Amino acid sequence: MQAALDLIPAWLGKLPGALLVLALSVIGGKALGALLAKLVRRFASPGWDVMARRFGMWTLVGLGLANALQAMGVDLSVLLGAAGFFTVALGFASQTSASNFISGLFLMLENAVKVGDVIEVAGISGEVLSIDPLSVRLRTFDNRMVRVPNESLVKSSLTNLSGFPIRRIDLVLFVPQEADLAAARRALLTLAEGEAQVLQEPAPVVQIQAFEGGLAKLQYSVWAARDAWIGVRTELNIRIPGVLDQAGAPLGRPRVDVAPPPPTHAAAAPVSAR
């Protein structure tokens, strides 16, 4: 019997204790991750709480795994030496990832972007689906998913189209300069007053900006709620031509000067045969 017991590896007797340490680390990691996620959610946008939860959980799980291996008699110094060389190699290979991660922390602290916002960066517009440690995922208006590195968001000019509850609609209109511009202005302001979704504070504005090629250039500016912006702009574009026609100031089109085509060269004289 004693001989049979001697055949059992020494680490096998330590396995239950190591498994207990590992199980406690998983339970503690989940609790720590939930606590960190709750704290991060108070000052950061949605998405960062997921990263905080994963960080807290895997940190404790890693420490528990190390303690479990040490309890089973595994020499961690050998593993730490190999991990040191691996960490150095990984650091050189992941400089871009590290830059994106640090940029993501700046975005979190600045709180300039949240999940659900509509942003425009580097010529790409879309709704923010998720904010990850290395990138932000957008859904464009034609339903494509675009991954934008966090570093690009920090280095580029970022426009948050939904950062405020209201937005202004600017429409540039051209009418004949000999038309009754005062009547045209009154007609446009009356149109704005009749649209239920056009805000009256700030008040609608009609500006005469310039005269170009026999036309008066008007800027028609109204304000609308962020969610109604597209609908209001569309409705105004539909009704403006009829309103201006009734005011005696029909829409015009600025003249575009087209350059004459370059002169064609005369055909070369045929070469006489010798």
C-alpha positions in Angstrom: 0.0 0.0 0.0 2.8 2.4 0.9 4.5 1.6 -2.3 1.4 2.5 -4.3 1.2 5.8 -2.4 4.8 6.6 -3.2 3.9 6.3 -6.9 1.5 9.3 -6.7 3.2 12.5 -7.7 3.8 15.0 -4.9 2.0 17.8 -6.7 -1.2 15.7 -6.9 -1.7 16.1 -3.2 -1.4 19.8 -3.5 -3.9 20.0 -6.4 -7.1 20.5 -4.3 -5.5 23.5 -2.5 -4.3 25.0 -5.7 -7.8 24.6 -7.3 -9.3 26.3 -4.3 -7.0 29.2 -4.6 -7.8 29.5 -8.3 -11.6 29.3 -7.7 -11.4 32.0 -5.0 -9.4 34.3 -7.4 -12.0 33.9 -10.1 -14.8 34.8 -7.6 -12.8 37.7 -6.2 -11.9 38.8 -9.8 -15.6 39.0 -10.8 -16.4 41.0 -7.7 -13.5 43.4 -8.2 -14.4 43.8 -11.9 -18.0 44.6 -11.0 -16.8 47.2 -8.5 -14.4 48.8 -10.9 -17.1 48.9 -13.6 -19.5 50.6 -11.3 -16.9 53.3 -10.4 -15.8 53.9 -14.0 -19.5 54.2 -15.1 -19.8 57.3 -13.0 -17.4 59.4 -14.9 -16.8 57.6 -18.2 -18.9 56.8 -21.2 -20.5 53.4 -21.7 -18.0 50.9 -23.0 -15.2 51.7 -20.6 -17.0 49.8 -17.8 -16.5 46.6 -19.8 -12.8 47.2 -20.0 -12.6 47.9 -16.3 -14.5 44.8 -15.5 -12.1 42.6 -17.6 -9.1 44.3 -16.2 -10.1 43.7 -12.5 -11.1 40.1 -13.2 -8.1 39.0 -15.1 -5.7 40.7 -12.8 -6.9 38.7 -9.8 -7.2 35.5 -11.9 -3.6 35.9 -13.0 -2.4 36.4 -9.4 -4.5 33.4 -8.3 -3.0 31.3 -11.0 0.5 32.3 -10.0 -0.2 31.4 -6.3 -1.8 28.1 -7.4 1.3 27.1 -9.4 3.6 28.1 -6.6 1.6 26.0 -4.1 2.0 23.0 -6.4 5.8 23.5 -6.3 6.3 25.1 -9.7 9.4 27.3 -9.8 8.0 30.7 -11.0 11.5 32.3 -11.4 12.0 30.3 -14.6 8.6 31.5 -15.9 9.3 35.1 -14.9 12.6 35.0 -16.7 11.0 33.8 -19.9 8.1 36.3 -19.4 10.7 39.1 -19.2 12.1 38.4 -22.6 8.6 37.9 -24.0 7.5 41.2 -22.5 10.4 43.1 -24.1 9.7 41.5 -27.5 6.0 42.2 -27.2 6.7 45.8 -26.2 8.6 46.5 -29.5 5.9 44.7 -31.5 3.0 46.5 -30.0 4.0 50.1 -29.9 1.0 51.0 -32.1 -1.4 49.1 -29.8 0.1 50.8 -26.7 -0.4 54.2 -28.4 -4.0 53.4 -29.2 -4.6 52.2 -25.6 -3.2 55.4 -24.1 -5.2 57.5 -26.6 -8.3 55.5 -25.4 -7.6 56.5 -21.8 -7.5 60.2 -22.9 -10.8 59.8 -24.7 -12.3 58.2 -21.6 -11.1 61.0 -19.3 -12.1 63.7 -21.8 -15.6 62.1 -22.3 -15.9 63.6 -25.8 -17.5 60.5 -27.3 -20.2 58.2 -26.0 -21.9 55.1 -27.3 -24.8 56.2 -29.5 -23.2 59.5 -30.6 -23.0 60.4 -34.3 -19.5 61.6 -35.1 -17.4 62.6 -38.1 -13.6 61.9 -38.2 -11.2 61.6 -41.1 -14.1 62.0 -43.6 -16.1 59.1 -42.0 -19.5 59.7 -40.4 -21.4 57.2 -38.3 -23.0 56.2 -35.0 -20.6 55.0 -32.3 -21.4 51.3 -31.6 -18.7 50.6 -29.0 -15.6 52.2 -27.5 -12.9 49.5 -27.0 -9.4 49.8 -25.5 -7.8 50.1 -28.9 -10.5 51.4 -31.3 -13.9 52.9 -31.7 -16.4 51.0 -33.9 -18.8 53.1 -36.1 -21.9 52.2 -38.0 -22.1 54.4 -41.1 -25.3 55.7 -42.5 -25.2 53.0 -45.3 -24.9 50.3 -42.6 -21.2 49.5 -42.7 -19.0 48.9 -39.7 -15.9 51.0 -39.6 -13.1 50.5 -37.0 -11.3 53.8 -36.2 -8.1 53.5 -34.0 -8.2 55.6 -30.9 -5.0 57.3 -31.9 -6.7 58.7 -35.0 -9.5 60.2 -32.8 -7.0 62.0 -30.6 -4.8 63.3 -33.4 -7.6 64.3 -35.9 -10.3 66.9 -35.7 -13.4 65.1 -34.4 -16.9 66.5 -34.9 -19.6 65.2 -32.6 -22.8 65.7 -34.5 -25.0 64.7 -31.6 -23.0 66.4 -28.8 -25.8 69.0 -28.2 -29.6 68.6 -28.1 -30.2 71.1 -31.0 -28.6 71.8 -34.3 -28.8 74.6 -36.9 -29.8 74.1 -40.5 -28.1 76.4 -43.0 -29.6 76.6 -46.5 -28.0 78.8 -49.2 -30.6 80.2 -51.7 -30.2 82.3 -54.8 -33.0 84.6 -56.0 -33.0 87.4 -58.6 -31.6 90.5 -57.2 -34.3 92.6 -58.7 -37.0 90.6 -56.8 -38.6 91.9 -53.6 -36.0 90.6 -51.2 -38.0 91.9 -48.2 -41.0 89.8 -49.3 -38.8 86.8 -49.8 -37.4 87.2 -46.3 -40.9 87.5 -44.7 -42.0 84.4 -46.6 -39.1 82.4 -45.3 -39.6 83.5 -41.7 -43.4 82.7 -42.0 -42.5 79.3 -43.3 -40.3 78.7 -40.3 -43.1 79.8 -37.9 -45.5 77.4 -39.5 -43.2 74.3 -39.0 -43.9 72.7 -35.7 -40.5 71.2 -35.4 -38.6 74.4 -36.1 -37.5 76.1 -32.9 -38.4 79.7 -32.4 -35.6 80.1 -29.8 -33.0 80.6 -31.2 -35.0 82.5 -33.7 -34.8 81.7 -37.5 -32.6 84.1 -39.5 -32.5 85.2 -43.2 -29.3 87.0 -44.2 -28.5 88.6 -47.6 -24.9 87.7 -48.0 -23.9 88.9 -51.4 -24.9 89.6 -55.0 -23.5 87.4 -57.7 -24.2 87.4 -61.4 -27.6 89.1 -61.1 -28.6 87.0 -58.1 -29.0 87.7 -54.4 -27.3 85.0 -52.2 -29.4 84.3 -49.1 -28.6 82.2 -46.1 -31.7 80.7 -44.4 -30.9 79.4 -40.9 -33.2 77.7 -38.5 -32.8 75.5 -35.4 -34.2 72.1 -34.8 -33.9 69.3 -32.2 -31.1 66.9 -33.0 -33.4 63.9 -33.7 -35.6 66.0 -36.0 -32.8 67.7 -38.0 -33.0 65.6 -41.1 -36.7 65.7 -41.3 -36.9 69.4 -40.9 -34.2 70.0 -43.5 -36.0 67.8 -46.0 -39.4 69.5 -45.4 -38.0 73.0 -45.8 -36.2 72.0 -49.0 -39.6 70.7 -50.4 -41.6 73.8 -49.5 -39.1 76.7 -50.1 -39.5 76.8 -53.9 -43.3 77.2 -53.7 -43.0 79.8 -50.9 -40.5 81.9 -52.9 -42.6 81.7 -56.1 -45.6 83.1 -54.2 -43.4 85.9 -52.9 -42.3 86.9 -56.4 -38.7 85.8 -55.8 -38.3 82.4 -57.6 -35.2 80.4 -57.0 -32.4 81.1 -59.4 -29.2 79.2 -60.3 -25.8 80.9 -60.2 -24.1 81.2 -63.5 -21.2 78.8 -64.1 -18.6 80.1 -66.5 -17.4 77.2 -68.6 -13.9 77.6 -70.1 -13.8 77.3 -73.9 -12.2 74.1 -75.1 -8.5 74.3 -76.1 -7.8 74.9 -79.8 -7.2 71.8 -81.8 -3.9 71.5 -83.5 -3.8 71.3 -87.3 -3.1 67.9 -88.7 0.5 67.4 -89.6 1.3 67.5 -93.3 1.9 64.1 -94.8 5.5 63.2 -95.4 6.3 62.7 -99.0 7.7 59.4 -100.0 11.2 59.4 -101.4 
